[in-house]
Amino acid sequence: MSIIQTVCDFVYLYPLFMSFVWMIGALIFYFRLERKKDTPPEISVEPFFSILVPCHNEDEQVGETISHLVTLDYPNYEIILIDDGSTDGTAAKIHKLCEEHDNVRGVYLRKNQGKASALNIGCLVSRGELILTIDADALLDKQCLKWMAWHFEKFPRTGAITGNPRVINRTTLLGKIQIGEYSTIIGFIKRAQRILGKVLTVSGVIAAFRRQALLSVGFWSDDMITEDIDITWKLEKKFWDVRYEPRAVCWIFVPETLRGLWRQRVRWAQGGVEVLKKHDDIWQDWKQRRLWPIFTESACSILWVMAFWTLIILWAEQTFFGVPMPVRLLPPIPPMWTGSILALVCLMQFTLSICIDSQYDKRMFKYLFWIIWYPFVYWMVNAFAVIIAVPKALMKRKGTRAVWVSPDRGLEKIKSAEGK
């Protein structure tokens, strides 16, 4: 068998195999840990939470976020807003919110130091034994803290819990497709990874941590562009348990422009490569063997993108320049029988995920038509993003601080900001 044929088989079989892994794992998770469990379990003690909200130029959004946080169905918590060198009216808005609510405090940084640094500083001034971190555009469900607290109280080795982000803005094709992505890709994978033993990453938009666990790993690293993936690996290398709680729901705004989506996906891809590069020492320690599968899966995902583009280039050379090859390569569009099988399996995954996640979003079924466009739109965007992100991650100077800018929050938010 030629090398080219091997690459072709890998490009086809890898996503097919992983789709079945995610579907089977997610179904096991659902029937064992999620089905018919609609109310938070009772606990004898309700531990104190500190909710950290890092903000950078969030004048338009932070007020709505706090209006949801102050009405949570939980007795013991505080809210800490960290202004990370904003250049708009965020600092003044935070000051006003602190005056309006007794359990809201503000921390003000003169210079943009990055989300990780903002979280570290917020953690140092917090009072809670449990830390919840959310983005400034996350609108928490009222029962969220109760679902999180149960895990920490019942399982002492629980170091972190990631919640279930749901998409608010659905005005464009990109927004509608991401509804399915957060269910069929992010939610499904987290369920399956939890069954397999290790979660690749907590969601940066909503995650809860045990303070003792954060202290044991030195808190967040300020030189990682995706601090959420890095903190997850640091905790799991110290043998803390990282869990997924789908009933800890929060509503978020997602990018609805190609530029915003592109920036987000390049950052995600670059962060993933940076984490693999930083934590490749797990292969030297047998005790870290439970991390080997998620490292392998992440590395194979990057390798798949490289193989995919290699085949595209080879097909173009064979078709347009007549370069002789041992295998006749088929055009990527329209898809042949292999592509049809992948599309069918993808549709199966979408349908299963919608059936499971519809309990958290009753309107999901109406977006099934739009979700099926995911492979054609997002696979291409993500594949391009990995090509750009890999060299950026590999050439990044160690110790360079990762700062941030406000993300694209959808067309309605963009129009509102431009109008002012």
Secondary structure, 3 states (H helix, E strand, C coil): CCHHHHHHHHHHHHHHHHHHHHHHHHHHHHHHHHCCCCCCCCCCCCCCEEEEEEECCCCCCHHHHHHHHCCCCCCCEEEEEEEECCCCCHHHHHHHHHHHCCCEEEEEECCCCCHHHHHHHHHHHCCCCEEEEECCCCEECCCHHHHHHHHHHHCCCEEEEEEEEEECCCCCHHHHHHHHHHHHHHHHHHHHHHHHCCCCCCECCEEEEEHHHHHHCCCCCCCCCCHHHHHHHHHHHCCCEEEEEEEEEEEECCCCCHHHHHHHHHHHHHHHHHHHHHCHHHHHCHHHHHHHHHHHHHHHHHHHHHHHHHHHHHHHHHHHHCCCCCCCCCCCCCCCHHHHHHHHHHHHHHHHHHHHHCCCCCCHHHHHHHHCCHHHHHHHHHHHHHHHHHHHHHHCCCCCCCCCCCCCCCHHHHHHHHHC
